[in-house]
Amino acid sequence: MAEAAPEAESIDALLDAEIAGFDDGSRAGRMTLAAFRAARHRPRKITVNFSGGFTQKCWSVTRTDGCYSVIYLPSAGYFSLCVDSDFGPLDIGVHGPAIGCFASVQ
């Protein structure tokens, strides 16, 4: 587990930078940012399912809202929205900044 700490810290730094640069000048922006902060948790490794039947080790960065969660794909270098399934998180092809992925279903 000690090996994972530097990568988790790097992901946390990406999230902190994204939050710092987020435009929360509108009411909707403030609400989105508040909801993202409330859902955010320390990055933890999880297995994510992708179309075509393959899986990949990724990093969960938000708690599920009962349907969706945001994960970080280290091989691609960006965040993704996943839907909860009986087989674990399933990538649904919404990729980009963490808050943008999160906001797409808020």
C-alpha positions in Angstrom: 0.0 0.0 0.0 2.9 2.4 0.6 3.7 2.2 -3.2 0.3 3.7 -4.0 0.7 6.8 -1.8 2.8 8.9 -4.2 0.3 8.3 -7.0 -2.7 9.1 -4.7 -0.9 12.3 -3.7 -0.4 13.2 -7.4 -4.1 12.7 -8.1 -5.0 14.7 -5.1 -2.8 17.5 -6.4 -4.6 17.4 -9.8 -7.9 17.7 -8.0 -6.7 20.5 -5.8 -5.5 22.4 -8.9 -8.8 21.8 -10.7 -10.8 23.1 -7.7 -8.6 26.2 -7.4 -9.1 27.0 -11.1 -12.8 26.2 -11.2 -15.1 29.2 -12.0 -17.6 29.3 -9.2 -18.8 32.8 -10.0 -22.4 31.6 -10.7 -24.8 30.0 -8.3 -24.8 26.8 -10.3 -20.9 26.8 -10.2 -20.9 27.2 -6.4 -23.4 24.4 -6.0 -21.5 22.1 -8.3 -18.2 22.8 -6.5 -19.8 22.3 -3.1 -21.4 19.0 -4.2 -18.1 17.8 -5.7 -16.2 18.7 -2.5 -18.7 16.8 -0.5 -18.4 13.7 -2.7 -14.6 13.7 -3.0 -12.6 11.2 -1.1 -8.9 10.2 -0.9 -8.0 8.4 -4.1 -8.2 4.6 -3.8 -7.4 1.9 -6.3 -10.4 0.1 -7.8 -11.0 -2.2 -10.8 -13.1 -0.5 -13.5 -15.0 -2.3 -16.3 -14.8 -1.0 -19.8 -16.8 -1.9 -23.0 -15.5 -4.9 -24.7 -15.2 -6.8 -21.5 -11.9 -5.7 -20.2 -10.9 -4.2 -16.8 -8.3 -1.8 -15.7 -6.9 -0.6 -12.3 -8.0 3.0 -11.8 -8.5 5.4 -8.9 -11.8 6.3 -7.4 -12.0 10.0 -6.4 -15.6 10.5 -5.4 -18.2 8.5 -3.5 -21.0 7.1 -5.5 -24.3 8.9 -5.4 -26.0 5.6 -5.8 -25.6 5.6 -9.6 -22.4 7.4 -10.6 -18.8 8.0 -9.4 -15.7 9.7 -10.8 -12.5 7.8 -11.3 -9.0 8.6 -12.6 -7.6 6.6 -15.5 -3.8 6.6 -15.0 -3.1 5.1 -18.4 -5.0 7.9 -20.1 -4.2 10.8 -17.7 -7.8 12.0 -17.3 -11.0 11.5 -15.3 -14.0 9.4 -16.2 -17.6 9.1 -15.1 -18.6 5.6 -14.2 -22.0 4.1 -13.6 -22.5 1.6 -10.8 -23.2 -2.0 -11.9 -23.5 -5.4 -10.4 -20.0 -6.0 -11.6 -18.5 -2.8 -10.2 -18.0 0.6 -11.8 -18.5 0.7 -15.6 -16.9 3.5 -17.7 -19.5 5.2 -19.8 -17.3 7.3 -22.0 -17.6 10.7 -20.3 -14.0 11.8 -19.9 -12.1 15.0 -19.0 -11.8 17.2 -16.0 -13.1 15.6 -12.7 -15.6 18.4 -12.0 -16.8 18.3 -15.6 -17.5 14.6 -15.4 -19.1 15.0 -12.0 -21.3 17.9 -13.2 -22.6 16.0 -16.2 -25.0 14.1 -14.0 -25.7 16.7 -11.3 
